[in-house]
Amino acid sequence: MTLWNALVRRKRYGNADESTESKLARVLTLFDLTALGVGSTLGLGVYVLAGSVAYEQAGPAVVVSFAIAAIASAFAGLCYAEFAARVPRAGSAYVYSYVTIGEFVAFSIGWNLVLEYVIGASSVARGLSGYIDELFDNKMSSFLKNVLPIDIEFLADYPDFFSFFIVLLLAILLSVGVKESSVLNNIFTSVNVLTVLIVLVAGAIKADPANWNIPKDQIPENVRGGEGGFMPFGFAGIMAGAAKCFYGFVGFDCVATTGEEAQNPKRNIPLSIVLSLIIIFLAYFGISTVLTMMWPYYLQNPTAPFPHVFQQIGWVEIKWIVSIGAIFALCTSLLGAMFPLPRVLYAMAQDGILFKVLKKIHPKTQTPIVATILSGLFAGVMAMIFDLHQLIDMMSIGTLLAYTIVSVCVLVLRYNDDTLIDEINVTLPQFLRQLANINFNKRPNSLSSYITKIGVVVFSLLSIAVCAILGYAEITSVVTIASLGVVCAAMLLVVAIIGRQPDADADLSFKVPWVPVIPCLSVFINLYLMFQLDMNTWIRFVVWIAIGYLIYFTYGIKNSVEGELIEKEKQNETKLQNSFYQANRIALMPNEKISNSSYTVANV
């Protein structure tokens, strides 16, 4: 097998896989899945992000920023929902890309997801430790800074043992059983949602719509208030706020990793993803509305807005309710970040491209015990030695890349039908006619599928070009505007060409609407947000990817289960051909003897 064939070999999901019963316990209901999605996403962001974006980027228009971020997240969520309906297996985007694109891309996505969930769990644990430490006047951090200071630039100021033990305790809890941990998650999420409702009601009582339209001349000179009004920092501020608010929606994809533990996954996983995003958006929209109406945006506390506001208006009891609710919210976020990590490792180990010890299932708890404990140790150590801001800087890139690949996979699968095996001799007139599907073909063929794949690649490259122009070029230049117009027109043309191709008529419980528009928009938005990340984040990302590829090319590519199956099939095919050849030889032997005898007699 050549290297290229190994890199692009795809996991066959179908008859064999469907007949193999999962070793994981199918115990998660629709409510459990929705609570997992809400709990993992609606964490500290609901208590911090709204005030931070209002103060620094958008002002009262933070509600618009959240709406834009919700739309962007919904595009990715819809793509995840379709794939959950197609491939209800543990592993999320890793499995989706393995089935549709190939092993190398799947490993890249799986390795990125490991990074996302490890850093997600580490950052939440560090945030939880810091929040509790803040309630007790920073006594814990002050003590550790004095006793065990760390003077290394890229590490934290002190080892946070509290966050390490929090992560380790949660890993042990997850090892006990998925149902037990989901019950705890449901309790914490319910308390979190109840806290949000209390904030909404209390905030609505004290809301003053005048705070959404404060004139510039009424803003104190010593504060950063922009131009005043509803959009004090303009449209640019809204978009900058939307880029930041987008990360408040990261986490719903953990629902897609429960494909082997969910009851009726083809129905419940897509439905829970949609429900989670709706609940999360309503919470963010409501929280940001009452917060900016209760208190002027330029007087917000960007690190702890609600305790600050309730302290200012004299509602100390509500302040403490919010503080306790934030602790519960962080616990649910930590559980949501830790829950999918061992399942991604389990899925990759089960396929043989990660060390097979990670796929060990405990016979009693029916959980991936080794992957869970190792995940807890890894995330705990990172939480202990890295600073919160350093962890957050690395968190988003793996998520955005996974979202992009899932959107691409939706396009590839929607316009491809593996049941059709038709090779066409393509001529240039046929190719040009198929671009617009002049023949009105109703079913995909090899040519239409090829055009779709090329179109997806071209659209992605054009999206990168637009992101580069918007990020690095002078927008006021005539040449820049003209170039941007040409590239955008080409993008629209490519989307139209993809849309004209015949799509596969697959019977799914959920399908992304408005294909190819929504997946293409998802690809563009994700790439645009990736361009907003700084250089240090990209350097750390490259180092992490290099470690992963070292593991893959020294271990995974040789131990891949899919590769072993292909080799066995080739060996069986060779044996069958040899047997057929031998049978034919035996059948021909009497005729050969007769011919030889006749030849001898004739010669005599």
C-alpha positions in Angstrom: 0.0 0.0 0.0 1.4 3.4 -1.0 1.6 6.3 1.5 -1.1 8.2 -0.3 -3.5 5.3 -0.2 -2.8 5.0 3.6 -3.5 8.7 4.2 -6.8 8.8 2.3 -8.2 5.4 3.3 -11.7 5.9 4.8 -13.4 4.3 7.6 -16.3 2.2 6.3 -19.4 2.9 8.2 -22.3 0.7 7.4 -23.1 -3.0 7.5 -20.2 -4.2 9.7 -20.3 -1.2 12.0 -24.0 -1.3 12.5 -24.0 -4.9 13.4 -21.3 -4.4 16.0 -22.9 -3.4 19.4 -21.1 -0.7 21.2 -19.3 -1.6 24.5 -20.4 1.8 26.0 -23.7 2.1 27.9 -26.6 3.7 26.0 -28.2 5.5 28.9 -28.3 9.2 27.9 -31.8 10.6 27.2 -32.7 13.7 25.2 -32.8 15.7 28.4 -29.4 14.4 29.5 -27.9 15.4 26.1 -29.5 18.8 26.1 -28.3 19.4 29.7 -24.8 18.3 28.7 -24.8 20.8 25.7 -26.2 23.7 27.8 -24.0 22.9 30.8 -20.7 22.7 28.8 -21.4 25.9 27.0 -23.3 28.1 29.4 -20.5 28.4 31.9 -18.6 31.4 33.2 -19.2 33.2 29.9 -22.8 34.0 30.9 -21.5 35.8 33.9 -18.4 37.4 32.4 -18.6 37.6 28.6 -21.6 39.9 28.4 -20.1 42.6 30.6 -16.6 42.2 29.1 -17.8 42.7 25.5 -20.1 45.5 26.5 -17.3 47.4 28.3 -14.5 46.8 25.7 -16.1 46.3 22.3 -19.7 46.8 21.6 -21.6 48.8 24.4 -25.3 48.1 24.5 -25.0 46.6 21.0 -23.5 43.5 22.7 -27.0 42.0 22.1 -26.4 42.2 18.4 -22.9 40.7 18.8 -24.4 37.7 20.6 -27.0 37.4 17.8 -24.3 37.3 15.1 -22.3 34.8 17.1 -25.3 32.7 17.6 -26.0 32.6 13.9 -22.4 31.6 13.2 -22.5 28.9 15.8 -25.9 27.7 14.5 -24.3 27.1 11.1 -21.7 24.8 12.6 -24.3 23.2 14.9 -26.6 22.3 12.0 -23.6 20.6 10.2 -22.8 18.7 13.4 -26.5 17.7 13.7 -26.6 16.2 10.2 -23.4 14.2 10.8 -24.7 12.9 14.1 -27.7 11.6 12.2 -25.4 10.0 9.6 -22.7 8.6 11.9 -24.0 8.1 15.5 -20.6 7.0 16.9 -18.3 8.2 19.7 -15.6 10.6 18.4 -17.5 13.6 17.0 -15.8 15.4 14.1 -13.0 12.8 14.2 -15.3 10.0 13.1 -17.2 12.3 10.7 -14.0 13.2 8.8 -12.7 9.6 8.9 -15.8 8.3 7.2 -15.9 11.0 4.5 -12.4 12.4 3.8 -9.7 10.0 5.0 -7.5 8.8 7.9 -4.9 11.5 7.9 -7.4 14.4 8.0 -9.4 12.5 10.7 -6.3 12.1 12.8 -5.5 15.8 12.5 -9.1 16.7 13.6 -9.1 14.2 16.4 -5.7 15.5 17.7 -7.1 19.1 17.5 -10.2 18.0 19.5 -7.9 16.5 22.2 -6.2 19.9 22.4 -9.5 21.7 22.5 -11.0 19.6 25.3 -7.7 19.4 27.4 -7.3 23.2 27.3 -11.0 23.7 27.8 -11.0 21.6 31.0 -7.7 23.2 32.2 -8.9 26.8 31.6 -12.2 26.2 33.4 -10.5 24.5 36.3 -8.1 27.4 36.6 -11.0 29.9 36.3 -13.0 28.0 39.0 -10.0 28.1 41.3 -9.5 31.8 40.7 -13.2 32.6 41.3 -13.3 30.7 44.6 -9.9 32.3 45.6 -11.4 35.8 44.8 -14.3 35.1 47.2 -11.8 34.5 50.0 -9.7 37.6 49.3 -7.0 35.8 47.2 -5.5 34.0 50.3 -4.7 30.8 48.4 -2.9 32.5 45.5 -1.0 34.8 47.9 0.2 31.9 50.0 1.4 29.8 47.0 3.1 32.8 45.4 5.1 33.3 48.6 5.9 29.6 49.2 6.2 28.1 45.7 6.8 31.0 43.1 7.4 30.1 39.5 9.7 32.5 37.6 9.3 31.0 34.1 7.9 33.4 31.6 5.5 31.0 29.7 4.2 29.4 32.9 1.9 30.6 35.7 3.1 32.6 38.7 2.4 29.7 41.1 1.4 26.0 40.9 -2.4 25.9 41.3 -2.8 22.6 43.2 -6.5 23.3 43.8 -7.3 23.2 40.1 -5.3 20.0 39.7 -7.3 18.2 42.4 -10.6 19.5 40.9 -9.8 18.0 37.5 -8.6 14.8 39.0 -11.7 14.5 41.2 -13.9 15.0 38.2 -12.0 12.4 36.2 -12.6 9.9 38.9 -16.3 10.8 38.9 -16.5 10.3 35.1 -14.8 6.9 35.6 -17.5 5.8 37.9 -20.2 5.8 35.2 -21.7 8.0 32.5 -25.1 7.9 34.0 -23.9 9.0 37.5 -21.9 11.9 36.1 -24.8 13.0 33.8 -27.1 13.1 36.9 -24.6 15.4 38.6 -24.4 17.5 35.4 -28.2 17.7 35.2 -28.3 19.0 38.8 -25.5 21.6 38.3 -27.1 22.7 35.0 -30.5 23.1 36.6 -29.0 25.3 39.3 -27.1 27.3 36.6 -30.3 27.9 34.6 -32.2 28.8 37.8 -29.5 31.4 38.6 -29.8 32.8 35.1 -33.5 33.2 35.6 -33.0 34.9 38.9 -30.6 37.4 37.3 -33.1 38.0 34.4 -36.0 38.7 36.8 -33.9 40.9 39.2 -32.3 42.7 36.3 -35.6 43.4 34.6 -36.9 45.0 37.8 -34.0 47.4 37.8 -33.7 47.9 34.0 -33.7 51.4 32.6 -34.0 51.6 28.8 -32.3 55.0 28.9 -29.0 53.2 29.4 -29.2 52.0 25.8 -29.1 55.6 24.5 -26.7 57.6 26.6 -25.6 60.8 24.6 -21.9 61.3 24.2 -22.0 64.6 26.2 -23.3 62.8 29.3 -20.4 60.3 29.3 -17.6 61.2 31.8 -14.3 62.3 30.3 -12.2 59.8 32.2 -13.9 56.7 30.9 -13.9 54.9 27.5 -17.4 55.5 26.2 -16.9 55.9 22.4 -19.6 57.9 20.6 -22.4 57.0 23.0 -25.8 55.7 22.0 -26.7 52.1 21.2 -23.6 51.5 19.1 -20.9 53.6 20.8 -18.0 51.8 19.0 -19.7 51.5 15.6 -20.2 48.4 13.4 -16.5 47.4 13.8 -17.1 47.2 17.6 -20.1 44.9 17.0 -18.1 42.6 14.8 -15.2 42.5 17.2 -17.6 41.7 19.9 -19.2 39.0 17.8 -15.8 37.4 17.3 -15.3 37.3 21.1 -18.9 36.2 21.7 -18.5 33.3 19.3 -16.3 31.5 21.8 -19.1 31.7 24.4 -21.0 29.2 22.2 -18.0 26.7 21.9 -18.8 23.5 23.7 -22.1 22.3 22.2 -20.1 19.9 20.0 -19.5 17.7 23.1 -23.0 16.3 22.5 -21.8 14.8 19.2 -19.2 12.7 21.0 -22.0 10.7 22.8 -23.1 8.7 19.8 -22.5 5.3 21.5 -24.0 6.3 24.8 -27.1 8.1 23.7 -30.5 6.5 23.4 -31.8 6.8 19.8 -28.8 8.9 18.7 -29.9 9.6 15.2 -32.9 11.5 16.6 -31.8 12.7 20.0 -28.3 14.1 19.2 -29.4 16.4 16.4 -32.4 17.6 18.4 -30.4 18.2 21.5 -27.8 20.2 19.6 -30.5 22.5 18.2 -32.2 22.8 21.6 -28.9 23.5 23.3 -28.1 26.4 20.9 -31.6 27.9 21.3 -31.4 27.8 25.1 -27.8 29.2 25.1 -28.7 32.1 22.8 -31.8 33.1 24.8 -29.7 33.1 28.0 -26.9 35.2 26.5 -29.3 37.6 24.8 -31.4 38.1 28.0 -28.3 38.4 30.3 -26.6 41.0 28.0 -29.9 42.9 27.7 -30.6 43.3 31.4 -27.0 43.9 32.3 -26.6 46.9 29.9 -30.0 48.3 30.9 -29.2 48.0 34.6 -25.9 49.8 34.5 -24.2 52.0 31.9 -21.9 50.0 29.6 -18.8 52.2 30.3 -19.1 51.6 34.1 -19.2 47.8 33.8 -16.7 45.5 35.5 -15.3 43.4 32.7 -14.1 40.6 35.0 -17.1 40.2 37.3 -19.9 42.3 36.0 -23.0 41.0 37.8 -21.5 41.0 41.4 -20.3 44.5 40.7 -23.7 45.7 39.4 -25.7 44.2 42.2 -23.3 45.6 44.7 -23.7 49.0 43.2 -27.5 48.9 43.3 -27.4 47.6 46.9 -28.7 44.0 46.2 -26.0 42.1 48.1 -28.2 39.0 48.5 -28.6 38.7 44.7 -24.8 39.3 44.4 -24.1 36.2 46.5 -26.7 34.1 44.6 -25.0 35.0 41.4 -21.5 34.2 42.8 -22.7 30.7 44.0 -24.4 30.2 40.6 -21.2 31.0 38.8 -19.4 28.3 40.8 -22.0 25.8 39.7 -21.7 27.1 36.2 -18.0 26.5 36.2 -18.5 23.0 37.5 -20.9 22.2 34.6 -18.5 23.7 32.1 -15.6 21.6 33.5 -17.7 18.5 33.3 -18.7 19.4 29.7 -15.1 19.9 28.8 -13.9 16.7 30.4 -16.7 14.4 29.3 -15.9 14.3 25.5 -12.1 14.1 25.9 -11.7 10.4 26.8 -14.4 9.5 24.2 -12.3 11.0 21.4 -9.2 9.2 22.7 -11.3 6.0 22.9 -12.5 6.4 19.3 -9.0 7.0 17.9 -7.5 4.1 19.9 -10.3 1.8 18.8 -9.3 2.6 15.2 -5.7 1.8 16.0 -4.2 5.2 15.2 -3.6 6.0 18.9 -2.2 3.6 21.5 -4.7 0.8 21.9 -4.5 0.8 25.7 -6.7 3.9 25.6 -9.6 1.9 24.3 -9.8 -0.3 27.5 -13.4 -0.3 28.9 -14.1 -1.0 32.5 -16.4 -4.0 32.7 -18.5 -2.7 35.5 -18.8 1.1 34.9 -18.7 0.7 31.0 -16.5 3.8 30.7 -13.1 4.2 28.9 -11.2 4.0 32.2 -7.6 4.5 31.0 -8.5 7.3 28.6 -10.5 9.1 31.3 -7.8 8.9 34.0 -5.0 9.9 31.6 -7.2 12.8 30.4 -7.7 14.0 33.9 -4.0 13.8 34.7 -3.0 15.7 31.6 -5.6 18.4 32.0 -4.9 18.7 35.7 -1.1 19.2 35.1 -1.8 21.9 32.5 -4.3 23.7 34.8 -1.7 23.6 37.6 1.3 25.1 35.7 -0.3 27.3 33.0 -1.9 30.7 33.5 -5.6 31.1 32.5 -4.9 33.6 29.7 -2.3 31.4 28.2 -4.7 28.5 28.2 -7.6 30.5 26.6 -5.3 31.8 23.8 -4.8 28.2 22.7 -8.4 27.0 23.1 -10.2 28.2 19.9 -8.0 27.1 17.0 -8.7 23.4 17.3 -12.5 24.0 17.6 -12.6 26.3 14.6 -10.7 23.8 12.4 -13.0 21.0 13.5 -16.0 23.2 12.6 -14.6 23.9 9.2 -13.9 20.2 8.4 -17.4 19.2 9.5 -18.9 21.8 7.2 -16.7 20.6 4.3 -17.8 17.0 5.0 -21.4 17.9 4.8 -20.9 19.3 1.3 -18.9 16.3 0.2 -21.4 13.8 1.4 -24.5 15.7 0.3 -23.3 15.6 -3.3 -21.8 12.2 -3.3 -23.4 8.7 -3.6 -21.2 5.8 -2.7 -23.7 3.3 -4.1 -23.1 4.5 -7.6 -20.0 3.1 -9.4 -19.9 4.8 -12.7 -16.7 5.9 -14.4 -17.3 8.4 -17.1 -14.9 9.4 -19.9 -15.1 13.1 -19.5 -14.7 15.5 -22.3 -14.4 19.3 -22.0 -18.0 19.9 -23.4 -19.4 17.4 -20.8 -17.5 19.1 -18.0 -18.8 22.5 -19.0 -22.3 21.3 -19.3 -22.1 19.6 -15.9 -20.9 22.8 -14.2 -24.4 24.2 -14.7 -26.0 20.7 -14.9 -27.6 21.5 -18.2 -28.8 17.9 -18.6 -30.7 18.2 -15.2 -29.2 15.1 -13.8 -31.1 14.0 -10.7 -28.6 11.6 -9.2 -24.9 12.2 -8.4 -22.2 10.7 -10.7 -18.5 10.6 -10.6 -18.2 13.9 -12.6 -20.7 15.9 -10.5 -19.1 14.6 -7.3 -15.6 15.6 -8.6 -16.9 19.1 -9.5 -18.3 19.5 -6.0 -15.0 18.5 -4.3 -13.0 20.9 -6.5 -15.6 23.6 -5.8 -15.2 23.1 -2.0 -11.4 23.4 -2.3 -11.7 26.5 -4.5 -14.2 28.1 -2.2 -12.0 27.5 0.8 -9.0 29.1 -1.0 -11.1 32.1 -2.0 -12.3 32.4 1.6 -8.7 32.5 2.8 -8.0 35.2 0.2 -10.9 37.3 1.5 -9.7 36.8 5.1 -6.2 37.9 4.2 -7.4 41.0 2.3 -9.7 42.0 5.2 -6.9 41.3 7.8 -3.8 42.8 6.1 -4.8 45.0 3.2 -5.8 48.7 3.3 -9.6 48.6 2.8 -9.9 52.2 1.6 -7.6 51.4 -1.4 -9.4 51.2 -4.8 -7.3 48.2 -5.8 -8.2 46.4 -2.5 -11.9 47.1 -2.9 -11.8 45.8 -6.6 -9.9 42.7 -5.6 -12.3 42.0 -2.8 -15.2 42.4 -5.2 -13.7 40.0 -7.7 -12.9 37.4 -5.1 -16.4 37.6 -3.5 -18.0 37.3 -6.9 -15.9 34.2 -7.6 -17.1 32.8 -4.3 -20.7 33.3 -5.1 -20.1 31.7 -8.5 -18.6 28.6 -6.9 -21.5 28.3 -4.5 -23.9 28.5 -7.4 -22.0 25.8 -9.3 -22.0 23.5 -6.2 -25.7 24.2 -5.8 -26.5 23.1 -9.3 -25.0 19.6 -8.8 -27.4 16.7 -8.1 -27.5 15.7 -4.4 -27.7 12.3 -2.9 -31.2 11.3 -1.7 -30.2 10.0 1.7 -32.9 9.1 4.3 -31.7 11.0 7.4 -33.5 12.1 10.5 -32.0 15.6 10.1 -30.5 17.5 7.2 -28.9 20.9 7.0 -31.3 23.3 5.2 -30.2 25.6 2.4 -27.2 23.5 1.3 -24.6 24.6 0.0 -25.2 28.1 1.4 -25.1 27.3 5.1 -22.0 25.0 5.1 -20.2 27.5 2.9 -21.0 30.3 5.2 -19.8 28.2 8.1 -16.5 27.5 6.4 -16.0 31.2 5.6 -16.8 32.4 9.2 -14.6 29.8 10.8 -11.7 30.7 8.6 -12.2 34.4 9.3 -12.2 33.8 13.0 -9.0 31.7 12.7 -7.3 34.6 11.1 -8.1 36.7 14.2 -5.8 34.5 16.3 -2.3 35.8 17.2 1.0 34.4 16.0 1.9 32.8 19.4 -1.3 30.7 19.2 -0.4 29.4 15.7 3.1 28.6 16.9 1.8 26.5 19.9 -0.7 24.9 17.5 2.1 23.9 15.1 4.1 22.4 18.0 1.1 20.3 19.1 0.4 19.2 15.5 4.1 18.1 15.1 3.8 15.9 18.2 0.6 14.3 16.9 2.1 13.6 13.4 5.1 12.0 15.1 2.7 9.6 16.9 0.7 8.9 13.7 3.6 8.2 11.3 5.5 6.1 13.9 2.6 4.2 15.3 -0.9 5.0 13.9 -0.3 4.5 10.2 1.1 1.0 10.9 -1.5 -0.1 13.5 -4.6 1.3 11.8 -7.5 -1.2 12.0 -8.8 0.1 8.7 -5.3 -0.6 7.1 -5.3 -4.1 8.6 -8.7 -4.8 7.1 -7.6 -3.6 3.7 -4.5 -5.8 3.8 -6.6 -8.8 4.8 -9.0 -8.2 2.0 -6.1 -8.0 -0.5 -4.6 -11.2 0.9 -8.0 -13.0 0.6 -8.4 -11.7 -2.9 -4.9 -13.0 -3.8 -5.7 -16.4 -2.3 -9.0 -16.5 -4.2 -7.3 -15.6 -7.5 -4.6 -18.3 -6.9 -7.3 -20.9 -6.0 -9.2 -20.0 -9.2 -6.0 -20.3 -11.2 -5.2 -23.7 -9.8 -8.7 -24.9 -10.4 -8.5 -23.9 -14.0 -5.1 -25.6 -14.3 -6.5 -28.8 -12.9 -9.5 -28.6 -15.2 -7.3 -28.1 -18.2 -4.8 -30.9 -17.4 -6.7 -33.8 -19.1 -7.1 -31.8 -22.3 -3.4 -31.0 -22.2 -2.5 -34.7 -21.8 -4.8 -35.6 -24.7 -3.2 -32.9 -26.9 0.3 -34.1 -25.9 -0.6 -37.7 -26.7 -2.1 -36.9 -30.1 1.0 -34.9 -30.9 3.3 -37.8 -30.0 1.3 -40.3 -32.0 1.2 -38.0 -35.0 5.0 -37.6 -34.8 5.4 -41.4 -34.7 
